[in-house]
């Protein structure tokens, strides 16, 4: 979360908008008193893109999802 004063917000509005679009929470304060939050309109949020790392998993053991011996006492 980033907090800026009204003066800083006026001076750096473009940068603050860019940061908000990237997911940063921006609070605008009067002195030290938070007043408003700069939020992104839902339609303008970045859309998640699935399948961007198809080769990310290089190896997965055959027993990846097998129960662990250490937890045998907890499983009934």
SVG drawing of the C-alpha trace seen along z (x, -y; Angstrom):
<svg xmlns="http://www.w3.org/2000/svg" viewBox="-16 -20 28 65">
<polyline fill="none" stroke="black" stroke-width="0.4" points="0.0,0.0 1.3,-3.4 0.1,-6.6 0.7,-10.0 -0.5,-13.5 -2.9,-15.5 -0.1,-17.6 2.0,-14.5 -1.1,-13.0 -1.6,-16.1 2.0,-16.2 2.4,-12.5 -1.1,-11.5 -0.1,-9.7 2.5,-7.6 0.0,-6.8 -2.6,-5.7 0.0,-3.4 0.8,-1.9 -2.9,-1.3 -3.3,0.4 -0.4,2.7 -2.2,3.7 -0.6,1.2 -3.1,-0.1 -2.8,-4.0 -4.2,-6.0 -4.4,-9.8 -4.2,-11.6 -4.6,-15.1 -1.5,-15.5 -1.4,-12.1 -5.2,-11.5 -6.1,-9.0 -9.0,-10.4 -9.5,-8.4 -8.3,-5.3 -7.3,-5.2 -8.9,-2.1 -9.1,-0.6 -12.4,-0.3 -13.0,3.5 -13.3,3.4 -9.8,1.9 -8.0,4.5 -5.5,6.7 -7.1,9.9 -5.4,13.1 -3.9,15.0 -3.8,18.7 -1.2,21.0 1.6,18.5 4.1,21.0 3.4,24.3 6.9,25.7 7.1,24.4 6.7,27.9 9.7,29.9 9.3,33.0 6.6,34.4 7.2,37.7 4.7,40.5 3.8,40.5 3.4,36.7 -0.1,37.0 0.5,40.2 -0.1,39.9 3.0,39.1 4.2,41.6 4.7,38.8 0.9,38.2 -0.2,41.8 -1.3,41.2 -3.6,38.4 -5.3,40.3 -8.2,42.6"/>
</svg>
